[in-house]
Amino acid sequence: LKGRDLWVLVLGRFPTHHKIGIPEFKYVANMHGDETVGREMLLHLIDFLVTSYRRDPVITRLLNNTRIHIMPTMNPDGFEATKVPDCYYSQGRYNKNGEDLNRNFPDAFESYNVSIQPETLAVMNWIKNETFVLSANLHGGALVASYTFDNGNTVTGSSEGYSKSPDDDVFIHLAKTYSYNHASMYKGTGCDNRQTFPEGITNGYSWYQLEGGMQDYNYVWGQCFEITLELSCCKYPPEDQLEKFWRDNKVALIEYIKQVHLGVKGQVTDKHGNPVPNAIVEAEGRRHVCPYRTNEQGEYFLLLLPGTYVINATVPGFKSMLKTVEIPDNTGNFSAVTQDFSFSEVTLRSKAASCPKTPLYQELEWASAAVRPTLHILLLMTAILVIFK
């Protein structure tokens, strides 16, 4: 960085620190310095949230029950370098070292030897130090909500032109939440006749293959569901269009944040009620190649659509605990369903097995099965296993 910091504003009832039960959400914009609409939208969003608190009951509840992190620019050097606004391309896309930050993260599918940039490292550390549950990164140059995976292999079905994660149903819901609350994204017309996106969404790989992307990194290593929002056909539009962009995106930006309250959350504790960090908690049939683990407070958050699920909590070296959870659509209540786990025999702090930084989906193909919500048929639970093509 050219001496410039990456600024994050945190909003919520308890902005300075994580509170048990309150999920962490983030928006990141302007990682390509010449894609400027997202940067302005997040500044507008900050202003709207702050001025609406205690005036608007919905925004008040949202901020009381969510910790919202907003980074208006991930690439301030690139933004500064964009001297001549251009709809299509400028050197400002890259950081000071000429690197594309959205090709700069560890990749889950390929050995990807890139020089990790200071901005990328800062975001990786940020993800590591917070319990982010949901995120979006804001771009320009198209009008679409794109979701994981951006890269893939035969295990994720990329040979058929679609790279499917174990949580594909949730990602489709998240992308549609944004597109259908946007003024026109859901129409799927794209920016020219060659490019159409049905319902205004796309699987990232289906659109084009991308190595070292931020959204896949969030999902695999950060336990955070992230989608990529392309907000404008023109990357650096005239200033007088900004107000319309805000009107087009305002509702979608708010409705998307609410989705952090989808699914189930809870704590894993020992017999004394002490939190158990690094316990694995996942919905059966949705094993992630980097198992999703509890944080230092023993907390877990799993984004799941309404349905019936079996939640599996495992403390390495001890017996697993299974609980069947009925998940309604709880986003309007600003709280996911709570399901805690107490291990009577566990009295130790389990050490997290490190997640490999090498390509995962080639090594751990056993984890590639995704499952739909468990269905109750005559009180019998039948798991429908869907194997990636």
Secondary structure as GFF3:
##gff-version 3
##sequence-region A 1 389
A	DSSP	beta_strand	9	11	.	.	.	ID=ss1
A	DSSP	beta_strand	24	29	.	.	.	ID=ss2
A	DSSP	alpha_helix	37	52	.	.	.	ID=ss3
A	DSSP	alpha_helix	57	65	.	.	.	ID=ss4
A	DSSP	beta_strand	67	71	.	.	.	ID=ss5
A	DSSP	alpha_helix	76	81	.	.	.	ID=ss6
A	DSSP	three_ten_helix	91	93	.	.	.	ID=ss7
A	DSSP	three_ten_helix	101	103	.	.	.	ID=ss8
A	DSSP	alpha_helix	118	129	.	.	.	ID=ss9
A	DSSP	beta_strand	132	139	.	.	.	ID=ss10
A	DSSP	beta_strand	142	147	.	.	.	ID=ss11
A	DSSP	three_ten_helix	154	156	.	.	.	ID=ss12
A	DSSP	three_ten_helix	158	160	.	.	.	ID=ss13
A	DSSP	alpha_helix	168	181	.	.	.	ID=ss14
A	DSSP	three_ten_helix	185	187	.	.	.	ID=ss15
A	DSSP	three_ten_helix	198	200	.	.	.	ID=ss16
A	DSSP	beta_strand	201	203	.	.	.	ID=ss17
A	DSSP	alpha_helix	204	207	.	.	.	ID=ss18
A	DSSP	alpha_helix	214	221	.	.	.	ID=ss19
A	DSSP	beta_strand	225	232	.	.	.	ID=ss20
A	DSSP	three_ten_helix	239	241	.	.	.	ID=ss21
A	DSSP	alpha_helix	242	258	.	.	.	ID=ss22
A	DSSP	three_ten_helix	259	261	.	.	.	ID=ss23
A	DSSP	beta_strand	264	270	.	.	.	ID=ss24
A	DSSP	beta_strand	280	283	.	.	.	ID=ss25
A	DSSP	beta_strand	299	302	.	.	.	ID=ss26
A	DSSP	beta_strand	307	314	.	.	.	ID=ss27
A	DSSP	beta_strand	321	327	.	.	.	ID=ss28
A	DSSP	three_ten_helix	331	333	.	.	.	ID=ss29
A	DSSP	beta_strand	337	338	.	.	.	ID=ss30
A	DSSP	beta_strand	341	343	.	.	.	ID=ss31
A	DSSP	alpha_helix	360	363	.	.	.	ID=ss32
A	DSSP	three_ten_helix	365	368	.	.	.	ID=ss33
A	DSSP	beta_strand	370	371	.	.	.	ID=ss34
A	DSSP	beta_strand	375	377	.	.	.	ID=ss35
A	DSSP	beta_strand	380	382	.	.	.	ID=ss36
A	DSSP	beta_strand	385	386	.	.	.	ID=ss37
###
